[in-house]
Amino acid sequence: MLSKLKFLLRYTHRYKWWYTGGFLFLGLTIWTSVTIPEYIQKSIDIISQGETGNREDFYNYVLIILGMALVLILIRTLSRVLIFVPGRLIEKQLKGEMFRKLSFFGKDYYDSNSTGSIISRINNDINGVRMITGFGLLQTGNILFSLSLTPYKMWNLSPALTLYCIAPMIIIFILVRIGMVIMVKNTHRRMDTLQQLSGKTISFLSGNGVIKSYNIHKWAEQEVEKENTSLFNYTLKITWVRSFIIPLLANLEQVLKIVVLFVGGMYVIEGKFTIGQLTEYIAYSALLTHPIMGLGWVLTVFQQGFVGISSIQTIMGRKGQDEDKKHLPVSNQRQLFDKGIHLRDLTYTYHNGEHPELKNISFSIKPGQVVGITGKVGSGKTTLINLLNGYLRPEKGQLYMGDKDVTDLTASDIRSVVKTVTQEVFLFSDTIKNNVIFGSEQAESTNDFTDVIYKSAFADELTRFPKQAETLVGEKGIMLSGGQKQRISLARALYAPCKLLILDDVFSAVDTDTERFLIKQIFENHPSESLVIVSNRTSVLEKTDFTVVLENGEIETIGNHKELLKRSDFYRETWELQK
C-alpha cells in the first residue's frame, strides 16, 4: 500500500498548485452549501410568523440564498476543472512513460507477456489511476470537508439528534466495508482475466487466416468463450456486491429523513425546535448523505485503481536494457562504422534456452563490403543479424562497432548506423507513401521517393493502384501480396541512407525476374556503405565479397563464391540445385 501511495504522490506532486486551487474551491463549495440552510431556516421561521413577520428580512434572505446558489455553481465548476484536468494530464504522462519504458525492454519481456495483456495495462489500468487522481481525489476532499462542517452544524442544532443519525450510518458503513473486501478480490481476478482475453482476441484476429484455412472456428470460439465466461462471472460477482452496497448508500438519506422527522418532529411538538430549525436539520442530513454515498464510489475507485497500479508497477519498476546508458553525440554516431563491425568468438544463448544458438562466431564487416550469410534452416542466421542490429545483446567483449563494445551502446546508437529489412515485414495501416517515408524524420538526408520505388521494383505496380502512392495498404498491409509488402519494406530502407543495410531473405516472396532486377539495383547502386545479405539464393551470394556459411550455430566456412564451391558441401549442393 505504501508503494502505491508513493507512486500516486510522485505524479500528483507535479500538479500540486492545480490540486491546491481545486481543494480551496471545494472547501468554499462545502462552506457555501452548509451556510445556505441557515438562511432557509430564518426564511421559514419568518413565514411561520405570518403577518407579524418582517417582509424586508424575508426578501433579503431569499436574495442571499439566490446569490449563494449562483456562487455555488461557479466555485463547484472551478473545483472540478482544477482537479479533473490534472487527472487527465497524469493519464497522458503515464501512457507516454509506459510506451517509452516498453521500448527499452528486450526480447525476454515480450516472450513472456502477450500483446493483449500489455494493451490492457496501458488502457484499463491507467484509467484506474486517472479515476483516482481525478474523481477519487475530488470525492475524497468532498467527503472530508462535508464530514467536518456538516456534522458540526448538526451538533450545534442538536447533539442528541446528531447521535441518532450517526448510528445507522455506522451500521451501513460496516456492511459496505465488508462488501469492498469481496470486491477487491474479484477485481484482481477480473483484471487478470481481461488481460488474457485481450491477448487471445488479438492473437486470433491476427491469425484469422490460419483459423480459416484449418477450419478451427469452433475451437477458437470456445477458447474466447472460456475467457469471456470467466470475465462475465467475476464481473457479475462485483455487480452483485454493488447491487447490495449501492441501495444501502442510496437509501441512507431516506433512513436519516425518517429519523430526523420522527425525533425532530417530537422536538417541534415539545417546543425545542422551530419549523425552520427542523427544515435546516433535514437539509443538513441530506448534505451528509451525499458524501456517505460518495464514500462507496470512492472506495470502489481506489480499490480498482490500486489493483491497476500494481499492474503498472510491474512495467514501471522493470529496468530496460538501455536505461542507464547515455546516447552518443551525433558526431560520434556517424563515426561508429568508420572501422567496421568486428565479431570475436561471439556466443549467444537465448534467455529461455539451454544451449547456445551461436558458438564462436568470428569475422569482420568493413566499410564498402558486401557480405553474405547463408545456411540451413535453424542454423542461426536470424539470431546473428539480430545481434548485429542491436535487437539482441551479446556478452561484453564479443561484438564491436569500431572500438566501441555494443554492450556500451544504446539501441538508438546502433540503429543510427544499421538498418534491417526482415523477412517478417510489418506495414502500418496507412498509405504506401507514409509507409515508405516512415522513420526518416531524423535522417540527415533522404533519397527521392520515385527513385526508391523504382529501385525496389515497385514502380509498375504502383501505377496500377487508383490512388497510387496515396493508396491505403490496410491493417498490416492486408491489401497487398507478400512480395509487394517486401518491396515496400525495401523501399523504406532505401529512402533514408545508412551505413550498414541488412537484407534478411528479402527475395523469398518475389519471382525470378523481380529478383534479378532487385539484385542488379542493390549491387550496382549500393544503397548503403556496406551490405549484409541473408539468403540461400546463390545468384545473390556469388556477387558478395565473401559469404559466411553457418551450420548448427557455428561457422562452417567463410569465402567467396569460388572458394565456397570447393569448401562447403551445403553451398555447392545449393548452387547445383538452383543452377
N, C-alpha and C positions, 0 to 999 in steps of 0.2 A: 504493500500500500504506500509506503514512504517513497519508494522509487517512482511510483506513478504520480504522486503529488509533486515530486521534484521535476518530473517530465513536464507536467502541466505548468508549473511555475516558470520553467525555462522559456516557455513560449508566451505566456500571459504577461511576464515581466516586460517584454518588449513593447507592449501596448498599455503600460501602466497608467498613462495620462488619459487614454480613452476610457479605461475602466474607472479611474478616479472620477472623471466627469459624469460617467454613467451612473455610478453609485450615489454621487451627490444629487443628481436629478431624481434618482429613485427614492432617496431619503426625503426629498421635498415632496415627491408624489405621495408617499405614505403619510407624511405630516399633513398635507392638504386633505387627504382622504379622511383622516380621523378628526380633522377640525370642522369639516362641513356638518357632521351630525350635531355638533354643539349649537349651531345656528338653526338647524332644523328643530331641535328641542325648544329653543327660545321662540321660534315662529309658531310652533304648535301650542305652546303654553299661552301665547298671546291670543291665538284663535280660540282656545278653550275659555278665555275670559269673556268672549262675546263682545258686546257693545262697550264694555269697560276697557277693552284692550287698546293699546296705543298703536294707531294705524301707521304713524310715521316710523316707529321702530320696526313694525312688521315689514314695511316696504324696504327699509334699509337691510334687514336680514335677508330678504329674498334677493336683493341686488348683490349682497355679499356672496350668497350661495351661487348665484349665476356667475359672478366674476371668478370665484374659486374653481368652478366647474370648467370654465374656459382655460384657466391657468393649468388645471389638472390635465387637460387634453394635451397642451403644449409640452409640459415637462415630462409627461409619461412617454410621449413620442420621442423626445430627445434622449431619455434614459434608454429606450430600446435601440435607437440608432447607435448610440455610443457604446453599447455592449454587444450588439449583434454584429456590427461591422468588424471588430477585431476577431470574432469567431470565424468569419469568412476569410479574413486575411491569414489567420493561423492555418486554416484548411489549405489555402493556396500555397503557403510556405511549406507545409508538411508534405504536400504532394510533390513539390519541386525537390525537396531534400531527399524524399524516398526514391524518386527517379534517379537522382544523382548517385545515391547510395547503391542502388541496384546496378547501375552502370559500372561500378567498381568491383562487383562480385565476379568470381571466376566460374569455371565450368562446374565445379563441385556443388555450388549452391543451386544452380539451375537443374542439375541432375536429380537433386533431392526435393525440389519444390516445383510443383506444376504451375503452368501459366495461369490457370484459373484461380488457384489459391493466392497467387501474387496480386492478381487483379482485384480479387475480393478484399484483400487487405488494403489496397490503395483506395478503393471506393467505400466499402462498408465500414471498415474500421476507422478510417479518417473521418467519416461522417459522425461517428460516435464522439470523437474528440471535438468536432465542431459544435455538436449539441451541448457538450459540457461547457465549452468556453463561450458559448452564446446564451442559449436558452437556460442552461443549467445554472450559470453564474447569476443571470438575471433573476431567476426564481429563488435562488439561494439568498440573494440580497433582499428580495421582496419578502421572503419568509422571516428573515432576521429582523428587518425593520418593523414588519407587521406584528410579529410576536413580542416585540418590545414595547411599541407605542400603544397598540390596541388593548392588550390586557391592562396596561397602566391606566388608560382612560376608563375601562370597565371597572377596575378595582376602586377607582375614585368615586364611581357612582354607587357601587355596592359590592363590598368584599365577599359577602355570603353568596350572592347570586353568581359571582365570578367562580367561586369554588364549585357550585352546582354545574356550571358549564364545563369546567375542566375535567370532571370525572368521566363523561362519555368520550371526550377527546383522547384521554389516556388509554381507555379500553380499545378504541378504534386504532390508535397508533400501534399498539402491541400486535393486533391482528395483521395490520399492514406490514409490520416488520417481519413477521413470520412468513408472509407471502413473498416478500422480497428475497428471502434466503432461497426459497424454492425457485424463484425466477432466475436468480443468478446462475444456479447450476444448469438450468435448461438453456440459458442464453449462451453459456460456454459451448454446450453441445451443439446448439443451433448454428453458431458461427463456424465450428469445425465442419459440420455437415454442409454448410453453404459453400465453403471453400472447396470441398470435394466435389460437390455438384457443379460448381463453376468450372473446375478442372476437366471433368468428364464431358460437359457440354461443349467446351472449346475443342477438346480432343476429337469428339465425334463429328463436330461440324467441319473441322479441318480435314478429317479422314472420311468425309462423306462419300467420296468416290470409291474408296476401298469397301465401305459398308454396302454400297450398291452393287459393286462387282461381285462380292461374295454372298450377296443376298442374306445379310445377317441383321436385317432391320429389327426383327423381334428381339434378338439378343441386346442390341443397342438400346432399344426402348425399355427393356427390363432393367438394364443397368442404371439408366437415368431414373426410371420409376422407383427403383430401390432407394436411391439417394433422395429423390423427391418426397417419397413417403416418410423417410426419417425426418427430413426438414419439416414436413407437414405436422408430424407427431410432436416434435419439440415446439413448433410454433403454436400448436393447439394447446399444449400444456401451459405455455406462457399466457395464452389468451384466457384459459380457464382461471388462472390466478388473477389476471387483470379483471376478469368479469366478476370476481369476488371482491377485489380491492376497490375498484373504481366506484361501484354503487355505494360501498361503505363511506367513501370520502364524499361522494356526491350528495348523499342523504344526511351528512353531518350537519349541514345548515338547517335542514328541517328538524332534526333532533334538538338542536340548540334553540330553534324558534319555539318549539313546544315547551322546553324547559323555561325559557325566558317569559313566554306568555303565561305559563301557569304560575311560576314563582313571582315574576314581576307583576302579573295581574293581581295577585294577593297583596303585594306591596301597595299597589294603587288603591285597592279597596280599603286597606288599613291606613292609607294616608301617608305612607313612607315614600311613595313615588308620585310624581305628576305624570299625566299622559305624555307630555313632551319628553320626560326623562325615560319613560318606558320605550318610546319610539327611538330615542337616541341609543338606548341599550340594544334594541333589536338591530339597529344599523351597525353597531359595533360587532355584534355576534355574526352578522353577515360578512363584515370585513375580515373577521377572524377565520371564517371557514374557508375563504379563498386561498390563503397561504397554506392551510392544512391540506386542502385538496391538491394544491401545487406541490406539497411535500411528497405525495405519492409519485407524481410525474418526475420530480427531481431525483428521487431515489432510483427510479427506473432508468433515467438518463445517465446518472452517474454509474450505476451498476453495468449497463451496457457499454458505456464509454470506457470504463476501466478494463473491461474484457477486451475492447478494441485496442487500448494502449498496450496491454500485454502482448498482443499480436504484433503491433507496430514495433515494440521494443526488440522483438526478435530480429528485425531488419536493421533498425537504427543502432542497436548495440553490437551488431556484427561488423567486423573490420574488413574493409575492402583491400584487395591486393596492392593498390597503388595509393592508398590514403596518406601514408606517411612520406611519400616521395614528392619531391619538387619537380615541376616541369622545367625542362631545359630552355634557355633563351632561344628565340627563333634562329639566331645566327648559329648557335651550336647544333640545333636540329638539322640545319642544312648541311652541316659537316659530318653528320653521323655515318653516311655511306661513302665518304671520301676514300676510306681504306677497305671498303667492302665488309662482308659478313664472314665470321670465322666460327666453325663448329669444332670443338675439341673434346673428343671422347664423350659426345652427348648421349646420355642415357636417360630415358623418361619412363616413369610408371604412373598410370592414372591413379587418382585419389581412391578409387574403388577397385583398383586392380591388384592382383597378387604377383604378377610377373611384369618385367619391363616390356613396354611396347616398342621402344627403340633401344639399341645397345651399341655403344662405342662408335657413334657416327662422327666422322671427321672429314671435313672438306671446307673449301672457301669459295665464296662468290665475290669476284672482283668487279669493280665498275666497268661497264661495257660488255660484260659476258652474258651469253645466253646459256642457261643451264637446264638440262632436262632431268626429270625424276620419273622413274618407271619401276614396275614390279607387279607381282601378283596381287590379287585381292587380299587385303588384310596384312600386307607387308609393312605397313606403317607410313604410307605416302601422305595421307591427310594429317596424321599426327605430326609429321615433320614440318609441313607447311604451316600448321597452326602454332608451332614453336617459333618459326621464322617471323610470323606476323604478330606475335605477342598475345594471341588468344590463349595459349598455354604457356606456362613459365617453367623453365628447367631449373636445376640446382645451380648454385653460384659457380662460376668458373668454367661453364660448358659452352656458352654461346655469347659471342661478342659482336657488337657493331663498331668496327674500328677498334679503338682502345676501350670502349665502354662495355661493361658487362650488362646484358639486357635485364638482369635482375635488379639493377640500379636505375633502370629507366621506367617511365610510366608507359602505359599502353598508348597514350596520346603521342608521346615522343616516337615510339616505334612506328605507329601508323602514319606519322607525318612523312615517313620515308617509304614504308611498304604498303602496297595496296594488293588486295586479293580478289580475284573473280572465282568464286567457288562453283562447284557442280550443283550445290543446292541453292538455286537462285531465289532471291526474295525481291518482289516488286511491291511498291506501295499502291494503294487504291487511289491512283492519281493519273495524270496524263503521261503519255510517253515522254514528252519533253521534260517534265518535272522529275521523272524517274532517272533520266539521263544526267541532269544537272544537279541532282541531289548530292549534298555534301561538298559542293565546290565553293561555298561561300568563303571559306578560309584559304582557298588555294591562291598561290602567288599569281598564277596565270591559267588561262583555260584555252582549249582548242575550239575551233569553230564547230558548232553543233552539226551542221550539214556534213562537214568533213568526217566527224567521228561516226556519224550514222552510215556514211559510205564505207569507211574502213571496217566497220563491224558487219558488213554485208546485209544491212537492213534497209538500204535506200529504196530498192524496188518495192519491197513490201509496204513501206511507209506510205508510198503514193497510192496504194490500194485502199487505205483507210479513208473514209469520207472526211474526217477532220484532221487527218494526217498526224502531225506532232501533238495536236491537242486531243487526240483520242484517249478516252479513259480505258485503262487496262483491266479494271475490275478488281475485286478483292484478291490480293496476292497474284495478280496477273492472270486471273482465270480466263480472260477473253483471248489469251494468246497461247500458242503452242509452246512446247518445251524449248524448241530451237529458237523461236522468236524471243522468249524470255532470256535465254542465254546470251543472245546477241545484244539485247538492250542492256544487260548487265555488263557486257564487254564495252559497249559504248560509254557507259557510266565511268568505267575505269579509264578509258582513253580520253575522256573530256578534260580531266584535270591531271596534268603530267605528274609523275612521281619518280623517285629514284629507282625503286625495285618493284616490278609488277609480277605478281604470281598468278598464273593461269592454271586453275585446277580442273583439268579434264573439260575444258570449255568446248571441245569439238565433239563431245559424246552424243549430242542431240541434233547435229546438223548433217546434211547429206554430203556426198563426196565433193561435188562442185563447190559448195559453200565452204567446205573445209579447205579446199585448195586455195580459194580466194583469201580466206582469213589468214592462212599460213603466209601467203605472199605479202599481205599488208603488214603482218606482225614482224616478219623478218626483214623486210625491205625498209619499213618506215620507223622501226624501233620506237614504240610509243613511250618507252621509259629508258632510263640509263642502262638498266640491266633487266633481264627476264628470267623467271623460273617457270618452266612449263612442265606440269604434271600430266603425263599422257602415256598410253600404251600404243599409240599410233607411231610406227617407225617413220612414216612420211614426215612427221613433225620432228622426231628426235634426231633424225640424220642431219638436220641443219643446225643443231646446237654445238656449242664449243666443247662441251662434254656432258655426259649423262650419268647420273647415279642410279645404279640398279640395286633395289632393296630386296631382301629375302628374309622373311621372318624377323623383321625389325633390325637387321644388320645389313651393312653394305656388302653385296656380293662382289661388285667390281665397279670401277669408275673408268670412263674413257669416251672417245668419240665414236662415231658410227662404225668405222672400220675396225677399231680396236675391240669394240663390244661384240662384233660378229665373231671374233676369234675367242674372246674370253668368256662370254656369257651364253649358256645354253638357252636360258629363258629369252633373251633378246634375239638370238639367232632364230629360234623356233617361231617367235612372234613375227619377225621380219619375213621369213619364208612363207608363213601362213597368209600374211597380208599382201605379199608380193603377188 
